[in-house]
Amino acid sequence: MPKTSVVPPYRVILHNDDVTPMDFVADTLVRFFISDRHHAIEIMMRAHNDGMAIVAFMPLEYAESKVQGAHAHARANGYPLTFSVERAD
């Protein structure tokens, strides 16, 4: 039987900042990562209270693409909203 390789998951992390408005953060989460606004608000509040929150688990290339899009959207609107990607071992 042939071996299948499993792509290791990566996690996308939202980092809190004191500049980006909460509505913009929630809208960005919905636009790029999460279809459920209520869930997006929960993640945003977790990052607000704890300094960061896990947004999603996904393959590396997909995570990097989503983060790049979210960062471009935030910068185009003048906000320092920051996400990072790290291996989820």
Backbone hydrogen bonds, N-H to C=O, Kabsch-Sander energy under -0.5 kcal/mol:
donor,donor_aa,acceptor,acceptor_aa,energy
7,V,5,S,-0.5
10,Y,58,M,-2.0
11,R,86,E,-3.3
12,V,56,A,-2.8
13,I,84,S,-3.1
14,L,53,A,-3.0
15,H,82,T,-2.7
16,N,51,G,-2.2
25,V,21,P,-2.1
26,A,22,M,-2.7
27,D,23,D,-2.6
28,T,24,F,-2.5
29,L,25,V,-2.5
30,V,26,A,-2.2
31,R,27,D,-2.5
32,F,28,T,-2.4
33,F,29,L,-2.7
34,I,29,L,-3.1
37,R,35,S,-0.7
40,A,36,D,-2.2
41,I,37,R,-2.4
42,E,38,H,-1.9
43,I,39,H,-2.3
44,M,40,A,-2.5
45,M,41,I,-2.5
46,R,42,E,-2.0
47,A,43,I,-2.4
48,H,44,M,-2.4
49,N,45,M,-2.6
50,D,46,R,-2.9
51,G,47,A,-2.0
53,A,14,L,-1.9
55,V,12,V,-3.5
56,A,12,V,-1.0
58,M,10,Y,-2.7
63,A,59,P,-2.7
64,E,60,L,-3.0
65,S,61,E,-2.0
66,K,62,Y,-2.4
67,V,63,A,-2.6
68,Q,64,E,-2.5
69,G,65,S,-2.2
70,A,66,K,-2.5
71,H,67,V,-2.9
72,A,68,Q,-2.4
73,H,69,G,-2.3
74,A,70,A,-2.4
75,R,71,H,-2.9
76,A,72,A,-2.3
77,N,73,H,-0.9
77,N,74,A,-0.7
78,G,75,R,-1.6
79,Y,74,A,-2.8
82,T,15,H,-0.7
84,S,13,I,-2.1
86,E,11,R,-2.2
88,A,9,P,-2.5
89,D,87,R,-1.0
